[in-house]
Amino acid sequence: MRKQYQYLVPLMGAVAIIGKAGNAGKPNVVIIYTDDMGISDIGCYGGIFTPTPNIDKIGREGIRFNQYYTACPISSPSRVGMTTGMYPTKWGITNYLDTRAFNRERKSNDFLSAEAPAIARSFQQAGYATAHIGKWHMGGGRDVTGMPQITEFGFDRTLSTWESPSPDPAITASNWIWSDQDSIKRWERTRYFVDNVLDFLKQNKDKPCYVHLWPDDMHTPYVPSKEEFDKGKKMWNAKVNFIPVLAEYDRQIGRLLDGIESLGLKDNTIIIFTSDNGPAPSYKNSRTAGLRGQKGTLYEGGIRMPFLICWPSRIKGGVVNDNTVITALDLFPSLCKMAGIDVKTNGYQLDGLDMSEALMGKSQVRKTPMFWEFGQQFVGQKKPDNAYQFRSPNIAVREGNWKLLVNYDGTDVELYNIAKDEKETNNVAEKNKRITSRLKDKAIGWFKESFRKYAGEL
């Protein structure tokens, strides 16, 4: 029998209660959490691949943020950070979840504990109807068992993919992420997810709704049609297939927006569009607006994401925010504040900040640094020739305009002034030794204080 992991995050004082009870006038919340989307896949961020008028519309009718960061440059910990409002390192999930042996090798737990705070749980307890539609990837699949169900995190309705506790049979005909035997084909998935979101909103028009739309797109393979599928795997990562998949993704987001409007919900619905981590492949950084790195690195291309938010009745449209630094961890306390509901933390201290003023279009300055951890399995390994783009140190901290990267053992120190060098081409660690020393100590100290290893044998 597998011994259970221990989740060793220390109990802290709960976040102060905000808002008042009751559902009158409360906004719906829909979070579109795209998979593996680069910041410049989208037209309004300078995308060059195909027009994305529907995604752009969210920003045009609301706010486009240019300094939003995900919690980790890879799927599972990124989703843990958004869900819990805490650094995923604190919950022992530091890489994408795979087999038990893979997770053990990377010092990662097999699944997110139901003990963790969960944003949906706060909304559910405030009287919201809640749904998770799409990818989960925080426990379940392969040889992992004993994980909590998605409903334990505060969702009334769930529909998810293979990497979850209870996959939808329509998209999991085989014991793998997708199959040509699925009744809903790879190129039909986003439409299927959008249909289910709209159905849920229609069924719950009498109460406020909190909804996750977490698609598989824009994750490989890029299979835009049966014709392309029949050609075989050779082209499934190619740009020629990526472009029509992106175009279809935008069309489906348009269907979602039109459906919300036709239900009479547009004015009082908060819609957020963002991504879990950077792209792979990046097509020579053309999907990262030229930022260094991609998925799986702590360089800007791996963690700086597109972020659009609209709420027609409350947020002025057409705003571009170049200065406010926001992280996925902030969504938990910020959205609760915007909805006027209590923040339920299970007694844990959230790492995310209430950045609701910025999300509402007001001026707000971040007052604390941000931290990241990924990829310690690479520490001490010889760097490959392409390490400049595809391999970063495993810890990072950003404080103000300074960003430092370093391995947990103190090696490979890099320092950048993001305001002056957002592409991270000029390592100024040697020229700024005092800043380097301070941020290096802070980053490694955070890692040592936060890291949670599993207990016992798997």
Phi, psi and chi 1 to 4 in degrees:
 res  aa     phi    psi   chi1   chi2   chi3   chi4
   1 MET       -  135.0  179.7  179.9  -65.1      -
   2 ARG   -73.8  132.0 -175.4  177.6   66.8   85.8
   3 LYS   -72.2  140.7  -65.4 -176.7  179.1  179.5
   4 GLN   -74.0  146.8  -64.7  -66.1  -45.2      -
   5 TYR   -68.3  151.2  -75.6  138.9      -      -
   6 GLN  -101.5  133.5  -67.5 -179.3   -3.8      -
   7 TYR  -102.7  107.9  -62.3   86.7      -      -
   8 LEU  -103.2   22.6  -55.4  175.2      -      -
   9 VAL   -67.6  126.8 -173.1      -      -      -
  10 PRO   -67.7  142.7   25.2  -33.9      -      -
  11 LEU   -69.2  135.5  -75.3  167.7      -      -
  12 MET  -129.9  176.9  -56.5  -70.4  -73.5      -
  13 GLY   -66.9  141.1      -      -      -      -
  14 ALA   -70.5  153.1      -      -      -      -
  15 VAL   -65.6  143.3  170.7      -      -      -
  16 ALA   -59.7  141.7      -      -      -      -
  17 ILE   -70.6  135.6  -66.1  175.7      -      -
  18 ILE  -130.8  159.9   57.6  176.4      -      -
  19 GLY    79.1 -178.6      -      -      -      -
  20 LYS  -129.3  156.8  -64.6 -178.6  179.4 -179.6
  21 ALA   -71.1  165.1      -      -      -      -
  22 GLY   106.9  154.6      -      -      -      -
  23 ASN  -109.3   -2.8  -63.6  -33.6      -      -
  24 ALA   -59.1  119.5      -      -      -      -
  25 GLY    74.0    6.4      -      -      -      -
  26 LYS   -70.3  141.3  -68.9 -168.3  178.1  -60.7
  27 PRO   -76.4  150.3   30.8  -36.6      -      -
  28 ASN   -73.7  154.9  -59.5  -57.5      -      -
  29 VAL  -131.3  125.3  178.7      -      -      -
  30 VAL  -125.5  118.5  178.0      -      -      -
  31 ILE  -108.3  114.9  -61.2  178.2      -      -
  32 ILE   -94.4  109.0  -53.3  167.3      -      -
  33 TYR  -110.7   88.9 -150.1   56.8      -      -
  34 THR   -67.4  151.2  -48.5      -      -      -
  35 ASP  -100.2  120.8 -161.0    1.5      -      -
  36 ASP    60.6   41.3  -72.0    9.6      -      -
  37 MET   -97.1  127.0  173.8  169.6  -94.4      -
  38 GLY   -75.7  155.4      -      -      -      -
  39 ILE   -62.0  -30.3 -168.0  170.1      -      -
  40 SER  -106.5   25.9   59.1      -      -      -
  41 ASP   -67.4  -28.5  -74.3   -3.6      -      -
  42 ILE   -93.8  142.2  -52.3  170.8      -      -
  43 GLY   -58.2  -42.0      -      -      -      -
  44 CYS   -71.9   -9.3   64.4      -      -      -
  45 TYR  -104.1   16.9  -78.2   94.0      -      -
  46 GLY    92.6   15.1      -      -      -      -
  47 GLY   -60.1  141.8      -      -      -      -
  48 ILE  -116.1    4.0   60.0  173.3      -      -
  49 PHE   -85.9  -52.8  -58.1  102.3      -      -
  50 THR  -159.4  148.9 -173.9      -      -      -
  51 PRO   -59.6  141.8  -24.0   34.1      -      -
  52 THR  -127.5   64.0   55.7      -      -      -
  53 PRO   -64.4  -30.8   23.6  -34.8      -      -
  54 ASN   -75.7  -42.6  -62.9  -61.9      -      -
  55 ILE   -65.6  -43.5  -62.6  172.2      -      -
  56 ASP   -56.4  -33.5  -65.6  -11.7      -      -
  57 LYS   -60.1  -34.4 -178.2 -179.9  178.2 -178.8
  58 ILE   -60.1  -44.2  -58.4  172.1      -      -
  59 GLY   -71.6  -37.2      -      -      -      -
  60 ARG   -65.2  -33.6 -172.0  170.8   63.2 -108.3
  61 GLU   -91.9    2.7  -64.4 -174.1  -10.8      -
  62 GLY  -147.2 -126.4      -      -      -      -
  63 ILE  -126.9  137.1  -54.7  173.0      -      -
  64 ARG  -107.8  121.4  168.6  163.3   59.7   91.5
  65 PHE   -98.0  136.2  -75.1   84.8      -      -
  66 ASN  -105.5   -1.0  -73.8  -29.3      -      -
  67 GLN  -133.9   58.9  -64.7 -158.4   61.1      -
  68 TYR  -106.1  137.5  166.0   86.3      -      -
  69 TYR  -124.4  140.2  -69.4   87.4      -      -
  70 THR   -79.1  169.4 -173.1      -      -      -
  71 ALA   -81.9  -17.6      -      -      -      -
  72 CYS  -165.8  151.3 -167.4      -      -      -
  73 PRO   -83.4   24.0   32.3  -36.8      -      -
  74 ILE  -151.3  160.6 -152.6  148.6      -      -
  75 SER   -54.4  -67.8 -179.6      -      -      -
  76 SER   -59.2  -53.1  -59.1      -      -      -
  77 PRO   -65.6  -30.8   17.3  -28.2      -      -
  78 SER   -58.8  -45.5  162.8      -      -      -
  79 ARG   -70.3  -33.9  -65.8  160.2 -166.6  -89.3
  80 VAL   -62.7  -43.1  167.6      -      -      -
  81 GLY   -62.1  -44.6      -      -      -      -
  82 MET   -66.1  -39.5 -159.4 -126.6   88.1      -
  83 THR   -68.1  -44.0  -64.4      -      -      -
  84 THR   -95.8  -19.4   65.5      -      -      -
  85 GLY    70.8   15.5      -      -      -      -
  86 MET  -127.3  157.1  -62.5  174.9   66.3      -
  87 TYR   -61.2  129.0  -70.0  114.8      -      -
  88 PRO   -60.2  -26.5   16.7  -28.9      -      -
  89 THR   -55.5  -35.6  -65.8      -      -      -
  90 LYS   -67.7  -20.4  -68.8 -174.0  174.7 -179.5
  91 TRP  -104.9   14.9  -70.8   98.4      -      -
  92 GLY    66.7   28.5      -      -      -      -
  93 ILE  -121.0  106.9  -64.0 -179.8      -      -
  94 THR  -122.3   -0.2   57.1      -      -      -
  95 ASN  -151.1  174.6 -151.6  -47.3      -      -
  96 TYR   -67.0  142.5   70.7   91.9      -      -
  97 LEU   -79.6  136.8  -64.0 -178.6      -      -
  98 ASP  -140.1 -137.9 -159.6  -75.6      -      -
  99 THR   -71.7  163.8   63.6      -      -      -
 100 ARG   -59.2  -39.7  -69.3  158.4   57.0 -165.3
 101 ALA   -65.7  -41.9      -      -      -      -
 102 PHE   -61.9  -46.2  177.4   98.7      -      -
 103 ASN   -62.5  -41.1  -60.9  -22.9      -      -
 104 ARG   -63.7  -43.0 -179.7  175.8   64.8 -121.1
 105 GLU   -59.9  -33.4  179.5 -177.1   -3.1      -
 106 ARG   -97.8   15.4  -76.3  152.2  179.9   78.0
 107 LYS    56.7   42.2  -61.3 -179.3  175.3   64.3
 108 SER  -119.8  143.6 -179.1      -      -      -
 109 ASN   -69.0  163.8  -73.1  -35.2      -      -
 110 ASP   -81.5  -22.8  -75.0  -27.2      -      -
 111 PHE  -162.7  161.3   49.6   79.5      -      -
 112 LEU   -76.3  129.9  177.2   62.4      -      -
 113 SER   -68.9  141.3  169.2      -      -      -
 114 ALA   -67.8  -10.4      -      -      -      -
 115 GLU   -70.7  -20.7  179.6 -174.2  -26.1      -
 116 ALA   -66.8  151.1      -      -      -      -
 117 PRO   -59.2  152.0  -17.5   29.0      -      -
 118 ALA  -146.2  126.4      -      -      -      -
 119 ILE   -59.0  -41.2 -177.8  172.9      -      -
 120 ALA   -63.4  -32.5      -      -      -      -
 121 ARG   -63.4  -38.6 -163.7 -179.1  -66.0  129.0
 122 SER   -62.8  -43.0  -72.3      -      -      -
 123 PHE   -68.9  -39.9  -81.1   86.6      -      -
 124 GLN   -62.1  -43.4 -175.1 -175.4   56.5      -
 125 GLN   -71.0  -15.3  -67.7  177.6    7.9      -
 126 ALA   -91.8    6.7      -      -      -      -
 127 GLY    98.6    6.7      -      -      -      -
 128 TYR   -77.6  147.6  -86.8   67.0      -      -
 129 ALA   -82.8  133.4      -      -      -      -
 130 THR  -126.6  143.0   57.8      -      -      -
 131 ALA  -146.3  140.9      -      -      -      -
 132 HIS  -116.6  116.6  176.1   91.1      -      -
 133 ILE  -121.2  115.2  -52.2  -64.0      -      -
 134 GLY   121.5 -157.4      -      -      -      -
 135 LYS   -63.6  143.7 -177.3  174.2  179.6  178.2
 136 TRP  -113.7  -71.6 -178.8 -111.8      -      -
 137 HIS    59.8   33.9 -150.6 -177.0      -      -
 138 MET  -121.3   24.0  -69.2 -175.0  -76.8      -
 139 GLY   141.5  122.4      -      -      -      -
 140 GLY   122.3  147.6      -      -      -      -
 141 GLY   100.9  159.9      -      -      -      -
 142 ARG    58.5 -130.7  -58.7  176.5  176.2   87.7
 143 ASP  -103.1   16.5   62.5  -10.8      -      -
 144 VAL   -86.3  130.1  173.3      -      -      -
 145 THR  -130.8  172.2   58.9      -      -      -
 146 GLY    80.0    6.5      -      -      -      -
 147 MET   -78.2  151.9   60.9  -78.2  172.9      -
 148 PRO   -69.4  154.0   23.2  -31.4      -      -
 149 GLN   -75.1  156.5  -64.2  -64.1  -52.3      -
 150 ILE   -59.9  -33.5  -60.9  174.8      -      -
 151 THR   -61.4  -24.6   51.6      -      -      -
 152 GLU   -70.0  -12.1  -64.1 -179.2   57.5      -
 153 PHE   -99.0   12.1  -65.2   91.6      -      -
 154 GLY   104.3   20.1      -      -      -      -
 155 PHE  -107.9  131.8  -68.1  100.7      -      -
 156 ASP   -77.2  -40.7  -58.6  -41.1      -      -
 157 ARG  -126.4  138.7  176.5  173.6  169.8 -179.9
 158 THR  -136.1  146.5   68.1      -      -      -
 159 LEU  -149.1  118.1 -176.6  157.0      -      -
 160 SER  -142.1  174.7 -165.1      -      -      -
 161 THR   -92.2 -172.0   60.0      -      -      -
 162 TRP   -60.9  -35.7 -178.4   68.8      -      -
 163 GLU   -83.1   62.9  -68.2  170.7  -47.8      -
 164 SER  -157.3  168.9   71.6      -      -      -
 165 PRO   -67.8  -30.6  -18.7   31.1      -      -
 166 SER  -141.9   80.4   52.2      -      -      -
 167 PRO   -64.4  148.5  -18.2   30.2      -      -
 168 ASP   -74.3  123.5  177.4    7.8      -      -
 169 PRO   -58.5  -26.6  -23.3   33.3      -      -
 170 ALA   -66.5  -21.3      -      -      -      -
 171 ILE  -124.5   16.0   51.0  177.2      -      -
 172 THR  -142.4   59.5   52.4      -      -      -
 173 ALA   -69.4  -23.0      -      -      -      -
 174 SER  -122.9  172.4   69.4      -      -      -
 175 ASN   -84.4   59.8 -170.6   25.9      -      -
 176 TRP  -158.7  173.2 -173.8 -123.7      -      -
 177 ILE   -60.5  -38.3  -62.8  169.6      -      -
 178 TRP  -156.3  163.0   72.8  -72.1      -      -
 179 SER  -151.2  150.7  164.7      -      -      -
 180 ASP   -70.5   -8.5   60.5  -16.1      -      -
 181 GLN   -89.9   -6.1  -59.8  -57.5  -48.1      -
 182 ASP   -59.5  138.6  -67.0  -18.7      -      -
 183 SER   -69.1  -30.8   59.2      -      -      -
 184 ILE  -100.2  113.5  -57.3  -62.6      -      -
 185 LYS   -74.1  165.7  -56.3  -55.8 -178.2 -175.5
 186 ARG   -55.4  -40.8 -179.0   68.0  178.7   86.4
 187 TRP   -80.5   -2.6   53.1   91.0      -      -
 188 GLU  -107.7   -1.3  -60.7  172.3  -32.8      -
 189 ARG   -64.6  -47.4  -78.5 -164.4  176.6 -158.8
 190 THR   -62.5  -40.2  -61.7      -      -      -
 191 ARG   -58.9  -43.0  175.8 -170.8   58.1   76.9
 192 TYR   -61.5  -43.8 -179.9   59.5      -      -
 193 PHE   -64.5  -44.4  -66.6  149.1      -      -
 194 VAL   -61.7  -42.6  167.7      -      -      -
 195 ASP   -56.6  -42.5  -74.1  -13.4      -      -
 196 ASN   -70.8  -35.7  -84.3  -87.8      -      -
 197 VAL   -63.0  -46.7  168.3      -      -      -
 198 LEU   -65.5  -37.1  -67.8  174.9      -      -
 199 ASP   -62.8  -41.7  179.6   66.8      -      -
 200 PHE   -64.1  -44.3  179.9   80.7      -      -
 201 LEU   -63.5  -39.5  -68.6  171.4      -      -
 202 LYS   -64.6  -41.3 -177.2  177.7 -179.6  179.6
 203 GLN   -70.5  -18.5  -69.4 -179.1   11.8      -
 204 ASN  -122.4   35.3  -67.7  -82.6      -      -
 205 LYS   -64.9  -17.9  -76.1 -172.7   64.9  176.7
 206 ASP   -86.4    1.7   61.2  -26.1      -      -
 207 LYS  -148.2  158.0   61.8 -165.0  -52.3 -172.7
 208 PRO   -67.7  149.2   25.6  -33.6      -      -
 209 CYS  -123.7  141.3  -64.4      -      -      -
 210 TYR  -117.5  120.6  174.9   88.7      -      -
 211 VAL  -133.6  134.5 -179.4      -      -      -
 212 HIS   -99.8  124.4  -75.7  177.1      -      -
 213 LEU  -110.1  100.8  170.7   58.9      -      -
 214 TRP  -116.8   84.1  -71.3   13.4      -      -
 215 PRO   -72.9  170.5  -12.3   27.7      -      -
 216 ASP   -80.5  -33.3  -69.9  -55.0      -      -
 217 ASP   -67.4  139.2  -68.1  -29.0      -      -
 218 MET  -106.5   42.4  -66.8  -62.6  -59.9      -
 219 HIS   -77.0  144.5 -162.8  -62.5      -      -
 220 THR   -63.5  157.2   55.7      -      -      -
 221 PRO   -81.0  150.8   32.3  -36.4      -      -
 222 TYR   -93.0  102.3  -58.5  131.3      -      -
 223 VAL  -126.3   90.5 -172.5      -      -      -
 224 PRO   -77.6  -14.3   25.9  -33.6      -      -
 225 SER  -164.1  167.4   65.1      -      -      -
 226 LYS   -61.8  -37.4 -175.1  178.7 -172.5  -55.0
 227 GLU   -57.9  -44.5  179.3 -176.8    7.3      -
 228 GLU   -70.3  -34.6  -68.4  -58.4  -39.1      -
 229 PHE   -61.3  -43.4  172.3   83.0      -      -
 230 ASP   -66.4  -19.6  -69.8  -19.9      -      -
 231 LYS   -73.6  -15.9  -69.7 -179.9 -179.2  179.2
 232 GLY    99.5  178.6      -      -      -      -
 233 LYS   -75.0  -15.6  -61.6 -179.9  178.8  179.5
 234 LYS   -54.8  -36.3 -175.1  176.4 -179.7 -179.4
 235 MET  -102.4    7.4  -59.6  -61.4  -69.1      -
 236 TRP   -71.6  -13.7  -72.9   -0.7      -      -
 237 ASN  -107.7    2.6  -77.8    8.0      -      -
 238 ALA   -81.0  150.9      -      -      -      -
 239 LYS   -60.8  -33.4 -171.9 -172.6  -60.6 -175.2
 240 VAL   -61.9  -27.8   67.4      -      -      -
 241 ASN   -92.8  -30.3  -82.5   -5.8      -      -
 242 PHE   -57.9  -41.8  163.3   80.2      -      -
 243 ILE   -61.7  -50.8  -69.5  172.3      -      -
 244 PRO   -68.3  -28.2   20.0  -30.8      -      -
 245 VAL   -65.9  -42.4  169.1      -      -      -
 246 LEU   -63.9  -41.2  177.2   58.9      -      -
 247 ALA   -63.0  -42.1      -      -      -      -
 248 GLU   -67.5  -37.2  173.6   61.6   14.8      -
 249 TYR   -59.5  -44.6 -174.9   57.5      -      -
 250 ASP   -63.0  -40.2 -178.1   74.1      -      -
 251 ARG   -59.6  -40.2  -80.8 -168.2  -70.8  -87.3
 252 GLN   -70.9  -34.7  -65.7  -53.9  -38.5      -
 253 ILE   -63.7  -36.1  -61.8  -56.5      -      -
 254 GLY   -62.7  -40.2      -      -      -      -
 255 ARG   -62.2  -39.2  -72.5 -173.7   60.5 -118.3
 256 LEU   -62.4  -48.7  173.3   71.2      -      -
 257 LEU   -63.0  -43.0  -59.7  178.2      -      -
 258 ASP   -64.1  -39.5  -70.1  -15.3      -      -
 259 GLY   -65.5  -40.7      -      -      -      -
 260 ILE   -62.8  -41.0  -70.2  172.8      -      -
 261 GLU   -67.1  -41.6 -175.7  169.4    9.5      -
 262 SER   -66.6  -25.5   68.7      -      -      -
 263 LEU   -80.2   -2.0  -70.5  170.0      -      -
 264 GLY    75.8   23.2      -      -      -      -
 265 LEU  -107.6   -2.9  -57.2  175.1      -      -
 266 LYS   -58.5  -49.6  176.2  178.4  177.2  178.7
 267 ASP   -60.8  -33.8  -75.4  -11.6      -      -
 268 ASN  -112.9   35.2 -159.9   30.4      -      -
 269 THR  -120.6  123.3  -63.5      -      -      -
 270 ILE   -82.6  120.8  -60.3  169.2      -      -
 271 ILE  -115.4  126.9  -62.4  176.5      -      -
 272 ILE  -117.4  133.2  -72.7  174.9      -      -
 273 PHE  -121.6  123.1 -177.7   95.6      -      -
 274 THR  -156.3 -167.9 -172.2      -      -      -
 275 SER  -136.9  155.8  175.9      -      -      -
 276 ASP   -77.2  -32.4   64.0  -17.5      -      -
 277 ASN  -167.9  177.4   49.7 -108.4      -      -
 278 GLY   -69.8  175.3      -      -      -      -
 279 PRO   -84.7  158.0   34.1  -37.1      -      -
 280 ALA  -155.3  117.0      -      -      -      -
 281 PRO   -75.0  160.9   29.1  -36.3      -      -
 282 SER  -100.0   -4.9   72.0      -      -      -
 283 TYR    51.7   58.3  -55.9  130.1      -      -
 284 LYS    57.5   42.1  -61.9 -178.7  179.2  179.4
 285 ASN    67.7   14.2  -62.4  103.6      -      -
 286 SER   -72.7  -15.2   60.4      -      -      -
 287 ARG   -95.4   -1.8  -64.1 -178.7   61.5 -167.1
 288 THR  -116.5   20.0   66.0      -      -      -
 289 ALA    56.2   30.1      -      -      -      -
 290 GLY    81.2    0.0      -      -      -      -
 291 LEU   -68.7  146.3  -61.3  174.8      -      -
 292 ARG   -66.5  144.6 -179.1  178.1  177.5 -178.3
 293 GLY    84.6 -179.0      -      -      -      -
 294 GLN  -159.4 -164.5   60.5  169.3   42.7      -
 295 LYS   -47.0  135.3  175.6 -178.7  179.5  178.4
 296 GLY    87.6    7.6      -      -      -      -
 297 THR  -130.1  155.4   76.0      -      -      -
 298 LEU   -92.3    8.6  -66.1  176.6      -      -
 299 TYR   -72.6  166.7  -63.3  120.9      -      -
 300 GLU   -56.7  -35.2  -64.6  -70.5  -76.9      -
 301 GLY   -64.5  -19.4      -      -      -      -
 302 GLY   -93.4  -22.9      -      -      -      -
 303 ILE  -126.1  -16.5   58.1  175.2      -      -
 304 ARG   -88.3  120.8 -166.0 -166.4  -67.2 -164.0
 305 MET  -118.8  159.7  -61.9  -66.1  102.4      -
 306 PRO   -65.8  146.4   26.4  -34.3      -      -
 307 PHE  -150.2  114.1 -172.1   90.0      -      -
 308 LEU  -122.2  140.1  -51.7  171.2      -      -
 309 ILE  -141.0  135.0 -179.1  170.8      -      -
 310 CYS  -136.6  151.1   68.0      -      -      -
 311 TRP  -155.8   85.4 -175.9    5.6      -      -
 312 PRO   -50.7  -36.7  -29.9   37.6      -      -
 313 SER   -77.9  -12.1   66.3      -      -      -
 314 ARG  -130.7  -24.4  -62.5  -69.1  -57.2  -83.2
 315 ILE  -110.6  128.0  -64.7  175.8      -      -
 316 LYS   -69.0  135.1 -179.7 -179.0  177.4 -179.4
 317 GLY   -84.5  169.0      -      -      -      -
 318 GLY    75.2   23.3      -      -      -      -
 319 VAL  -101.8  137.3  175.5      -      -      -
 320 VAL  -117.5  122.5  177.2      -      -      -
 321 ASN  -105.9  107.7 -172.6  -40.0      -      -
 322 ASP   -91.7  -13.5  -71.0  -43.1      -      -
 323 ASN  -111.4  -35.0  -60.0  -44.9      -      -
 324 THR   -73.4  127.6  -55.8      -      -      -
 325 VAL   -95.6  121.3  179.6      -      -      -
 326 ILE  -129.1  149.2  -62.9  178.3      -      -
 327 THR  -125.1  160.2  172.8      -      -      -
 328 ALA   -58.0  -28.1      -      -      -      -
 329 LEU   -63.3  -25.2  -80.8   61.5      -      -
 330 ASP   -74.0  -17.2  -58.1  -29.1      -      -
 331 LEU   -64.5  -36.9  -64.5 -175.5      -      -
 332 PHE   -57.5  -63.9 -169.5  160.1      -      -
 333 PRO   -67.7  -31.4   23.2  -33.2      -      -
 334 SER   -69.8  -45.5  -59.1      -      -      -
 335 LEU   -69.5  -34.8  -72.0  172.5      -      -
 336 CYS   -61.4  -42.0  -73.5      -      -      -
 337 LYS   -64.5  -43.0 -179.7   64.6  173.9  -66.9
 338 MET   -65.1  -33.7  -67.8  165.0   68.9      -
 339 ALA   -86.4   -8.7      -      -      -      -
 340 GLY    70.3   37.9      -      -      -      -
 341 ILE  -120.5  162.5   67.7  172.9      -      -
 342 ASP   -72.3  144.0  -62.5  -11.5      -      -
 343 VAL   -88.6  115.5  178.8      -      -      -
 344 LYS  -100.5  116.7  -55.1  -69.9 -172.4  179.3
 345 THR  -116.3    2.1   69.3      -      -      -
 346 ASN    57.9   25.4  -86.0    7.1      -      -
 347 GLY    86.8    1.8      -      -      -      -
 348 TYR   -94.3  154.4  -66.8   91.0      -      -
 349 GLN   -90.6  120.7  178.6   68.4   52.9      -
 350 LEU   -69.6  146.8  -59.0 -171.4      -      -
 351 ASP   -89.4  -24.5  -65.1  -54.1      -      -
 352 GLY   -70.6  153.0      -      -      -      -
 353 LEU  -106.3  155.5  -55.2 -179.9      -      -
 354 ASP   -76.2  101.3  174.0    8.8      -      -
 355 MET  -109.1   31.0  -60.9  -65.0  -69.9      -
 356 SER   -64.5  -31.2   58.0      -      -      -
 357 GLU   -61.7  -43.2  -70.3 -171.8    7.7      -
 358 ALA   -65.7  -41.6      -      -      -      -
 359 LEU   -65.8  -22.1  -64.4 -178.3      -      -
 360 MET   -92.2    1.5  -66.7  -70.2  -70.4      -
 361 GLY    98.3    8.1      -      -      -      -
 362 LYS   -96.4  169.2  -60.3  176.6 -177.6  178.4
 363 SER   -77.6  131.4  176.9      -      -      -
 364 GLN  -154.3  133.3 -170.5  172.4    5.4      -
 365 VAL  -110.7  133.1  177.2      -      -      -
 366 ARG   -67.8  135.6 -176.1  170.1 -154.0   88.2
 367 LYS  -108.6   -4.7  -62.9  180.0  179.7  178.9
 368 THR  -130.1  155.7   63.9      -      -      -
 369 PRO   -72.1  165.4   26.1  -33.5      -      -
 370 MET  -116.6  147.0  -59.2 -178.8  -60.8      -
 371 PHE  -127.3  152.8  -62.1   91.3      -      -
 372 TRP  -140.7  153.5  -63.4  -92.8      -      -
 373 GLU  -144.7  131.6 -174.0 -112.7  -36.1      -
 374 PHE  -162.7  141.1  172.5   72.7      -      -
 375 GLY    81.2   33.9      -      -      -      -
 376 GLN   -68.2  -11.4   65.6  171.1  -75.4      -
 377 GLN   -65.5  -16.2   69.8  -91.1   19.2      -
 378 PHE   -89.4  -12.3  -60.8  130.2      -      -
 379 VAL   -62.2  129.4  176.4      -      -      -
 380 GLY    89.7  -12.1      -      -      -      -
 381 GLN   -79.9  152.0  -68.6 -174.5    5.0      -
 382 LYS   -66.3  132.8 -178.1 -179.7  178.1 -179.3
 383 LYS   -74.2  136.6  -70.1 -173.7  177.9  179.9
 384 PRO   -72.1  169.4   26.4  -33.3      -      -
 385 ASP   -62.6  -29.0  -67.6  -22.0      -      -
 386 ASN   -95.6   20.7   61.2    2.6      -      -
 387 ALA   -60.9  -29.1      -      -      -      -
 388 TYR   -55.4  -37.6  179.8   81.8      -      -
 389 GLN   -99.7  -28.7  -73.0  -69.9   -8.3      -
 390 PHE  -117.3    2.0  -57.6  108.2      -      -
 391 ARG  -142.7  119.5  177.4   79.6   59.4   82.4
 392 SER  -117.4  163.6   71.2      -      -      -
 393 PRO   -55.7  162.8  -25.7   35.5      -      -
 394 ASN   -95.8   -3.5   76.8  -67.9      -      -
 395 ILE  -128.8  145.8  -54.0  171.9      -      -
 396 ALA  -142.7  152.4      -      -      -      -
 397 VAL  -139.2  139.0   56.3      -      -      -
 398 ARG  -121.8  126.4  177.0  168.7  174.6  179.3
 399 GLU  -132.9  113.9 -175.7  177.7   70.2      -
 400 GLY    62.6 -129.8      -      -      -      -
 401 ASN   -92.0   -2.6  -70.5  -33.2      -      -
 402 TRP   -92.2  134.6  -69.1  108.6      -      -
 403 LYS  -129.7  125.3  179.5 -179.4  172.6 -173.9
 404 LEU  -118.3  138.0  179.3  134.0      -      -
 405 LEU  -119.7  141.9  -58.8   92.8      -      -
 406 VAL  -162.0  151.3   62.3      -      -      -
 407 ASN   -77.7  156.7  -72.8  -34.9      -      -
 408 TYR   -61.7  -21.1   72.9   91.5      -      -
 409 ASP   -91.9    8.4   63.7   -0.1      -      -
 410 GLY    90.1    1.1      -      -      -      -
 411 THR   -89.6  166.8   59.5      -      -      -
 412 ASP    55.5   58.4  -65.9  -20.9      -      -
 413 VAL   -82.2  131.5 -178.4      -      -      -
 414 GLU  -135.0  136.8  -59.0  177.0   21.4      -
 415 LEU  -131.5  132.9  179.3   69.8      -      -
 416 TYR  -135.1  145.4  -57.4   98.4      -      -
 417 ASN   -95.0  103.2 -174.1  -44.5      -      -
 418 ILE   -65.2  -30.8  -64.2  -59.5      -      -
 419 ALA   -65.2  -34.0      -      -      -      -
 420 LYS   -98.9  -21.9  -62.1  178.5  179.6  179.0
 421 ASP  -144.8   65.4 -178.3   23.5      -      -
 422 GLU   -68.6  -17.4   67.8  174.5    2.7      -
 423 LYS   -88.3    1.9  -65.1 -176.9  178.7  179.6
 424 GLU    53.1   53.7  -63.2  166.9  -62.9      -
 425 THR   -99.5  -18.7   59.6      -      -      -
 426 ASN  -122.8   98.2 -175.3   22.5      -      -
 427 ASN   -73.5  112.0 -179.4    2.0      -      -
 428 VAL  -107.2   26.2  -65.3      -      -      -
 429 ALA   -60.8  -43.1      -      -      -      -
 430 GLU   -69.9  -28.9  -75.8  -62.5  -43.9      -
 431 LYS   -83.2  -12.6  -64.0  179.4 -179.8  178.6
 432 ASN  -132.9   61.8  -62.6  -88.0      -      -
 433 LYS   -63.5  -35.6  -68.2 -175.6  177.1 -179.9
 434 ARG   -66.3  -46.7 -177.0  174.6  -62.2  177.5
 435 ILE   -64.2  -41.6  -65.6  172.2      -      -
 436 THR   -60.0  -46.9  -61.8      -      -      -
 437 SER   -62.7  -43.1  177.0      -      -      -
 438 ARG   -65.5  -46.9  179.8  175.7   61.1   81.3
 439 LEU   -72.6  -33.2  -69.2 -179.8      -      -
 440 LYS   -62.4  -46.8  176.5 -178.7  174.3 -178.7
 441 ASP   -61.7  -39.8  -71.0  -13.7      -      -
 442 LYS   -65.9  -43.3 -174.2  171.1  -71.0 -169.7
 443 ALA   -66.1  -47.1      -      -      -      -
 444 ILE   -69.3  -36.4  -66.2  175.0      -      -
 445 GLY   -62.7  -41.8      -      -      -      -
 446 TRP   -60.7  -44.5  167.5   82.7      -      -
 447 PHE   -61.4  -46.7  173.7   81.3      -      -
 448 LYS   -66.4  -34.9  -70.9 -179.7  176.7  178.8
 449 GLU   -75.5  -31.3  178.9 -177.6   84.5      -
 450 SER   -95.7  -29.2  -60.6      -      -      -
 451 PHE   -62.4  134.3 -177.7   62.0      -      -
 452 ARG  -121.3  111.7  -58.4  -66.7  174.6 -111.3
 453 LYS   -90.3  159.1   61.4 -176.5  179.2 -179.0
 454 TYR   -74.5  159.9   59.5   83.0      -      -
 455 ALA  -108.7  128.1      -      -      -      -
 456 GLY    78.9 -172.0      -      -      -      -
 457 GLU   -89.0  154.0  -64.4  -64.3  -36.0      -
 458 LEU   -78.7      -  -68.0  173.9      -      -
